Amino acid sequence: MTQPEFSKVAAALDSILHEQAFQDALQTFTCKHAATFKDVSSDENKHTYYDVYKQYVAMVDDMMSARLKALLGPSFDLNQFTESLSKKMEDPSTKEFLSTEVFELLIHLTDFQSFKDMMIGAYKEQTGDVFKLSEKQAPALSPEQADVVKSLKEATKVLDAGGAAEGWKVASKGPNFEVARKKDPTGFPVDIWRIRQNLDVPMEGILTLLSDPLLRPQWDDDCQSVEILKGKAGDDDVTVRLVMKGMMMMPPRELYHRRILARDFPEKGAVSVLLAPHDPGTPPPAGMSRGVFRVFNSVLRPADIPGRTQQTAFVQIDMGKMPGFISNMLMGYFLPRLPANIGAGYRKMAKPK
């Protein structure tokens, strides 16, 4: 199968993952079998888990096969394609063009551990082990800069400390990053995520990307548009509307937030970035979802190696009507890709015109 043929299949898979019918089937299945995963006090994987997992994989395969035949023609054979994909992924000459997000997410979607985490999250939502924050509990910022710095200081304590004893569990790690997650202590269904990474980008390069929100669509291929609602490009305190393109199981989504850069905080030479939720007072446009940064605090520090930056970020996003277990699955998929995405964005902007 040639690169254009694989690209055609990738486009079809991306379309299927966006379909409401696929998401509905996924949620119906998890609701039906969630009770099987009620006893997860140990790391033991019971036979019943694998039995449900086999049903799940069969359901995904059946749906994918039927929809791919409808989109690509009745002769399309999913098993043959999967076998061909596995062989080509091992071939260095073709692996690069196959490393698309849609293929990687498809693999992630049928990974047993990802499936188990998804089912545990579905059970907790189903049984009421989680609950929505009340409006009084929702994070808010005072407009006074002194209060902002106070909020940053409190959040920084959480950023720079905490391990297994505090509930953090390593979700993934690589040579230059570590992603950890913990349950929200208030019971909100989307986990709190922490990423520590070494970016192959100089500190001033990251600040250039962040200081002008209007530049983002130029360096972030996932960003559709940015509108500054209060302040101006270059200000350390601005309120913006960010629109991200639809991808995988997510429709296009808008995020309203106030973004603050606190320089020389928490120590000289460091920069903290805080995103606070902003309510526009209107519903999202038709065909678009709205995400809310419940928590976003990031600390940037110059690394020991010149031209590199250390970052620790603390993130929790309310993705609206999307079930919490799917939100967590997507966060676990996208966060490990942040270092490469930021580095690629910097190099794209730094390239001579």
Buried (B, 14 or more C-beta within 10 A) or exposed (E): BEEEEBEBBBBBBBBBBBEEEBBEBBBEBBBEBBEBBBEBEEEEEEEEBEEBBEEBBEBBBEBBBEBBBEBBEEEBEBEEBEEBBEEBEEEEEBEEEBEBBBBBBBEBBBBEEBBBBBBBBBBBBBEEBBEEBEEEEEBEBEEEEEEBBEBBEEBBEBBEEBEEEEBBEEBBEEEBBBBBBBBBEEEBBBBBBBBBBBBBBBBEBBBBBBBBBBBBBBBBEBBBBBEBEEBEEEBBBBBBBBBBBBBBBBBBBBBBBBBBBBEEBBEEEBBBBBBBBBEEEEEBEEEBBBBBBBBBBBBBBBBEEEEBBBBBBBBBBBBBEBBBBBBBBBBBBBBBEBBBBBBBBBEEEEEEE
